[in-house]
Amino acid sequence: MLMIERRGVQYWVEFLPTNDQFSAFALTSKSFLEIQSLTHFLRNTLQVPQEVIDKDLQNGFISLSPEQIERWPA
């Protein structure tokens, strides 16, 4: 699961493992200066569908599949 938090002018994205997701590796947090960069990362890098981004971005949490987690850049 991703937690998305706005801190000042930046958006921070952190991976939070859930019980059904392995956490054998650490994924570094990422920051974005504007919402467009954040949505570009979610849509193009992690391949989160736009409908999910639109719906879940306001909540601050987005669930990820194992395949999407594997796309997280090192």
Backbone torsions as a table, in degrees:
resi	resn	phi	psi	omega
1	MET	NA	142.0	175.9
2	LEU	-101.0	136.6	170.7
3	MET	-106.6	127.3	-179.4
4	ILE	-115.8	125.0	-174.6
5	GLU	-133.1	137.5	175.8
6	ARG	-96.1	125.6	178.1
7	ARG	-124.3	104.2	-176.2
8	GLY	66.0	-122.6	-179.9
9	VAL	-95.3	-4.7	-177.0
10	GLN	-102.7	153.8	172.0
11	TYR	-107.6	129.4	178.6
12	TRP	-110.1	136.1	179.9
13	VAL	-120.4	124.5	-179.9
14	GLU	-128.2	140.3	176.5
15	PHE	-86.4	127.5	176.2
16	LEU	-117.6	109.2	-179.7
17	PRO	-66.8	142.9	174.2
18	THR	-106.9	176.4	-176.1
19	ASN	-58.0	-32.6	-177.2
20	ASP	-92.8	5.2	178.9
21	GLN	-115.7	131.4	-179.9
22	PHE	-72.4	147.7	-179.1
23	SER	-125.5	37.3	-177.8
24	ALA	-72.6	-10.3	-179.9
25	PHE	-131.4	153.6	-179.9
26	ALA	-99.3	131.2	176.2
27	LEU	-105.9	125.3	-176.9
28	THR	-73.8	145.5	177.0
29	SER	-66.0	154.0	178.1
30	LYS	-126.7	148.9	176.0
31	SER	-124.7	150.3	-178.2
32	PHE	-135.4	139.1	-177.0
33	LEU	-80.3	-22.0	179.1
34	GLU	-145.7	161.3	-176.9
35	ILE	-62.2	-32.8	180.0
36	GLN	-63.6	-40.2	177.8
37	SER	-66.1	-39.8	178.5
38	LEU	-63.9	-49.6	-179.4
39	THR	-65.3	-34.2	175.7
40	HIS	-61.8	-45.5	177.8
41	PHE	-60.3	-48.2	-178.7
42	LEU	-62.8	-45.1	-174.9
43	ARG	-75.0	-46.8	-172.1
44	ASN	-92.0	-36.5	-179.3
45	THR	-84.9	-53.0	-177.8
46	LEU	-87.5	-11.6	179.9
47	GLN	58.8	44.8	173.5
48	VAL	-82.3	129.4	179.8
49	PRO	-61.4	145.7	-177.9
50	GLN	-57.2	-37.1	179.6
51	GLU	-61.5	-38.7	178.7
52	VAL	-68.4	-42.9	178.5
53	ILE	-59.5	-49.2	-178.9
54	ASP	-59.7	-41.3	-176.9
55	LYS	-75.3	-48.7	-169.6
56	ASP	-91.9	-16.9	-178.7
57	LEU	-62.6	-35.4	179.2
58	GLN	-67.1	-30.7	178.6
59	ASN	-75.5	-24.6	-178.9
60	GLY	90.2	3.9	179.5
61	PHE	-136.1	138.3	175.3
62	ILE	-132.5	124.9	176.5
63	SER	-77.9	141.6	-179.8
64	LEU	-120.5	147.2	172.7
65	SER	-81.5	162.9	176.1
66	PRO	-56.7	-36.4	179.3
67	GLU	-64.9	-39.5	178.4
68	GLN	-67.7	-38.0	178.2
69	ILE	-61.9	-39.5	179.8
70	GLU	-64.2	-21.7	179.7
71	ARG	-81.8	-7.3	-179.0
72	TRP	-60.7	123.0	-177.3
73	PRO	-66.6	142.6	-179.2
74	ALA	-74.0	NA	NA
